[in-house]
């Protein structure tokens, strides 16, 4: 068994470890063994994060991003840092070190302030394509692992007794999303649990990362999950589609058409055209699934993600390219 505390590694057996040197043998109160062994990291790169969200997932993100840096060691004192991950322009505190911007939203930090972008944009000389959905798949593994496999345990009984469609949004600025919600409600009621277009008599006070929200979505046949914005030239894809699919419902999605390249065909519904013809085409597809259990189950149970299609957006690839850029 091994425990890594700062740059000290504790083991229950004395072994040869690359990039660690043996320091001493101690009595085993810590490990409940008779003895344990201390190793010190021989080289490390000090990494800090300018973190603004004091939430329960802070440590998950810190661990995930620091692990991307070869021999990375997390430090809380940014004055000691050699590399810092930043999320907003105002967070660039030391221009003399390597600054890496991370974004899950449709915004960018000016190139003058950072060395590398982890972003939704296509890969470039100073940017790596690491959209928000891919960050979540990596950071929160194994939560999203089921998206890589067809469901085999959900049959006809998963079609009955469910509400028609869920909608959980708060941003009112996407007119396409607002219009399609109203349009779909002409067919059947869409349950709006968020602040936007709420029709449930109460506001759902559950964070999107909560298992309770996934459970709520799972009680519906469909989930209407439109992004805040769309640009067919990039990979701006957030948690909306993967959470809907994770719940076991059929996602009704709108966003970049790049999603059709990287996600499995026939695993979700997509609004391609934002005019009346596009609205009616999508509505007919929804109706067909809503009235045909066999077709509905086929889409519901099909995996969303082919690992090969997104391998250049995953942690291992990003880490390799990132460290090459930082050399």
N, C-alpha and C positions, 0 to 999 in steps of 0.2 A: 504494500500500500504506500502511496506517496501523497504528501501534503506540500503545496507550494505556498509559502508565506513570504511576501515581498520577493527578495532575491535569494531566500534560503529555502532549500528543498529538504524535507524530512522524509526518510524512507525507513521501512521496517526490515530491509535487507541491504547489505553493503554490495553495491554493484558499480560497474563502470558506466558513467553517464557523460555523454557528449555535452560540452559547454558548462559542466559543473565540476568542481573540485571537492574532494572529501575534506571536511573540516575536523569533525570529531565524533566520537561515539558517546552517547549519553544514556542515563537510566531512563526506562521507558514509561514514565508516568503519562506522557502526552499520548502515546500510541497504545497504551495498555499492553505493551510488550516488555520483555525483560530489558531490552536495549533498543535504541533507535539511532539512526545515523544522520548526520547533518552534512549537507553539501551547499557550497556557495556558488552562485552563478559567476562564471569567469568573465563574461561580457554581456552587456545588456544595453538596450536603447530606451531611454526614459521617455515615457509617453503620457500625455495628459489629455483630458477632454474638457472643453468649456461646456459644462452641462447646465441647461436652464430649466429642465423639467424634473422637479424633485418628486419622482413617482416610484412605485415599487419595482419598476423594470430598469431603474437606473443602473444597477449592478450588472444586469444582463447585457446591456449595451456596452458598458465599460469593458466587460470581459471580452465581448465579441470584437470590438474594434481594436483593443490593445493586442489581441491575439493575431491581428493581421500584420503587425509589425514584427519583423524578424528579431528575435530576442527581446521583444517588447517587455518593459517593466512599467507598470502603472505608478505614477506619482501624483500626489495631490497638490504639490507646490509647482505651479507652472514655471517659476523662475529656474527650476532645475531641469525642465523638460527639453528634449531635443526634437520631439515631434508632438504636434497638438492637433486634435480633431476639433473642428469648429462647425457651427450650424448657422450662424448669422454673421454678416460683415463686421458688426461691432465687436465680435468676439475675438478678432485677430489682435492678440495682445503683444506678440513678439514676432516681428517680421524677419528676425535673424535666424529663426529656426524653421523647420519644415512644417507648413500648415496644410492640413488636408480638410477640405470642405465636404460635408455630408449633407445631403438634402433628400427628403422624401416628398417635399412639396414642389410646386411648379415655380421655382425661383432659383436664382444662381448668385453666388458671390463673385464679385469682379476678379478677373484673373490677376490683377495687380496685387491682390492680398493673399493669394493661396498658391501652393505649388501643384496640387493635384485635386481634382474634383471626383467624388464618388456620387454619381448622378443618374438621372433618367435619360440623359442625352446619349447619342451615339458615341462610341469610343473615339477619342482624339489623342493628340500628343500629350495633353495634360488632363484628360478626363477618362474615367473608366465607367462603363455602363453598369450601374448597380442600383436599379430602381427599388422603390420602397418595398414592393412585394417580395423581392429577392432578399432584401435585408431581413425581413421578418421570417422568411423560411429558414434562413441561416441562424438568426439569433434565437428563435423560439423553437428550434428542433428539440423534441420530435413532434411538436404540436401539429405541424402541417405535413407530416410525412405521408398521411393518407391521400394527399392530393396527387401523389405519384402512382397510385394504383387504382384499378377499377374496384368498385364496391361489389362484393359478392354475397352480402348477407341481407340485402334489402329487396324484398319482393313486393307483391301486390298490396300487402297490408300497409305499406308505407305511402300509399296513395290516398287512403281514405281517412276521414276524420280530421283533416288538416284545414287550416285557414288558407285562403287563396294566395295572398301575396303580402310580403312585409316591405316596409320602406322606412329607413332610419337615417334621416339627414337633418342638418340644421342650417347649412349655408343656402341662402335664397338666391344667389347670384347666377345660377345656371338656368337660363330660361328654357333650354331643351329639356332638362330634367323636370322642371315644373310643369311644362306643357304635356309631357308624356305621362306623368302621374295622373293628371286630370283626364287625359285621353283614355288611359287604361281603366280608370274608375267608371267609364261609361259601359264597360263590360262587366266588371265585378268590383266590389269594394277592395281597395288596397289599404291595408292597415298602416297608417303613418304614426310611428311611435316617437319620432323626434320633434324638434321645434318647428321644422318646416312642414307646412300643410297638415298639421296634426289633426287627426279626426278620431282619436281614441279617448279623449276626455282627460288624459294625463300625459305628462312628458316622461319618457323613459329616461331614467337617471342611471344609466349603466355605461361604463366606458367600453369602447369598441374592442378592447383587449380582453374583456371579461368573458369567462365561460358562460355567464348568464345570458349574454347577448347571443352567443352561438346557439345556446339552447332555445332562446326565443325564436330565432330565425328558423330553427329546425322544425318548428310547429307550423310552418307555411310551405306550400308546394313551390312557390317562387319567391325570389328576393329581387326587388328592383334596386339595382346598385349602380348608379351613374357616377362617374368622376365629376370633380368640380370644373374641369376644363379638358379640352382635347386638342392634341397636335399630332397629326399622323406622321410627323417626321421624327418623333422621339418615343421613348418607352415610359411615359408617365403613367404608371399603374400602381395604385396604392393597395391598401388592405381590403378594399370593398369587394372585389371579385373573389379573392381567395377565402375571405371569411364566409361569404355566401355559399361557396362550394363546399367549404369545410362543414357547414351546418347540415349538409345532405339535401339542401334545396336546389332548385335549378336557378342559376343566376340569370337575370335580365340585365345586360351590361351595355354601357356606352362609355367610350373612351378612345384612345388611340387605336387605329386599325392595325397597329403592330401586334396587338393581342392575338389577332388571327394567325400570325406567323409563329408565335412562340407557345400558344396554348393549343390543346388538342381540339380539332374540329369535332363538332357534335357534342361538346361537353358543357356548353352554355349558349344562351341566346344573345344576339348582338344587334343593336340598332345601327345599321350602316348609313342610311340616308336620313337626314334631319328634316325632311319635308313630309307632306301628307302621305305620299306613296311609301316612304320608309316606315311611317307610323303604322299604316294599315298592313303592310307586309309583316312587320313584327307582331302585330296583334293577331294576325291569322296564324302565325307560328305558335303563339302562346295558346290560342284556342285549341289548336290541333293537339298539343301536348296535354292540355287541361282535360280533354275529352277522350284521350287515347292513352290508357294506362301503360300499354306496352311501349309506345314511343316515349312516353314520359320517363319511365324507368330506365330506358336505354340511355337517355341523356343524363338523368340524375345519377346513375351509377358509373358513368364513364369518367375515367381519371381526367383531371384538368391539365396536369403537367407531364410532359415528356422530358426526363432529365437531360437528354442529349441536346434538346433544343435550347435550353437555358444554361448550359454548362459554363459559358463565358460570362454569365451573370452571377455565378456562385462564389462562395467564399474562397475556395482553393485557388481558382483562377485569378480572382481579384487580388488576393494576397501576393501571388507570384508577380503579377504585373506591377502592383503598387511598390513592392520592394525594389524592383528593377528601376522604376522611375526615381525612387528616393536615393539611389546609390550616388 
